[in-house]
Structure formats: C-alpha cells, structure tokens
Amino acid sequence: MEFQTKHEPLLKLLQQTDEFAYLLRSGADFPASHYHDAQAHLKRAGLQLGSRFSMR
C-alpha cells in the first residue's frame, strides 16, 4: 500500500474499494483468499460497512 494524491488514480481506487465492500455486504459466496481483508483498518478509520461506507 502507498499514499495516493493524484485525483484520477485515487478516484479509481475509491470506486474499487466501494465495489469490493458492496460485494462483501451482499452476503453472496465470495472467495476467501487472494485479497487483503481491510475490515479492521476500516473500523479503525471510523468507517462502517453498513450503507456505502458512511461515517459514524
């Protein structure tokens, strides 16, 4: 992981993160390997996995 400050790459990464969170929340069968589980980091950042990453 690295910090990103350029708008276009940052927007793409945020969209990918949102899509991934949607897949996790959907409850559908999802492979449990080959990805980094970011839930602990998101909780520490104060983000909820409830409704499209709303802030507490």
C-alpha positions as CSV (number, residue, x, y, z in Angstrom):
1,M,0.0,0.0,0.0
2,E,1.0,3.6,-0.6
3,F,-0.4,7.0,-0.4
4,Q,-2.1,8.4,-3.5
5,T,-2.6,12.1,-4.1
6,K,-3.5,12.3,-7.8
7,H,-7.2,12.6,-8.4
8,E,-7.8,10.1,-11.2
9,P,-5.9,7.1,-9.6
10,L,-7.5,8.0,-6.3
11,L,-11.0,8.0,-7.7
12,K,-10.4,4.6,-9.4
13,L,-9.1,3.1,-6.1
14,L,-12.1,4.5,-4.2
15,Q,-14.5,3.0,-6.7
16,Q,-12.8,-0.3,-6.5
17,T,-13.0,-0.2,-2.7
18,D,-16.7,0.7,-2.8
19,E,-17.3,-2.2,-5.2
20,F,-15.4,-4.6,-3.0
21,A,-17.3,-3.5,0.1
22,Y,-20.6,-3.9,-1.8
23,L,-19.7,-7.5,-2.7
24,L,-18.8,-8.2,1.0
25,R,-22.0,-6.8,2.3
26,S,-24.2,-8.6,-0.3
27,G,-23.7,-11.9,1.5
28,A,-23.0,-13.8,-1.7
29,D,-20.4,-16.5,-1.7
30,F,-17.1,-14.9,-2.2
31,P,-13.6,-16.4,-2.4
32,A,-11.8,-16.0,1.0
33,S,-8.3,-15.8,-0.5
34,H,-6.2,-13.6,-2.7
35,Y,-7.3,-10.3,-1.2
36,H,-6.4,-8.3,1.9
37,D,-9.2,-8.1,4.5
38,A,-9.4,-4.4,5.3
39,Q,-12.3,-4.6,7.8
40,A,-10.0,-4.0,10.8
41,H,-8.4,-1.0,9.1
42,L,-11.8,0.4,8.1
43,K,-13.1,0.1,11.6
44,R,-10.0,1.8,13.0
45,A,-10.6,4.6,10.5
46,G,-14.1,5.0,11.8
47,L,-15.9,3.7,8.7
48,Q,-18.9,1.4,8.9
49,L,-19.7,-1.4,6.4
50,G,-23.4,-0.6,6.7
51,S,-24.5,1.7,4.0
52,R,-21.9,2.5,1.3
53,F,-19.2,3.5,3.8
54,S,-21.0,6.0,5.9
55,M,-19.0,7.9,8.6
56,R,-20.0,7.3,12.2
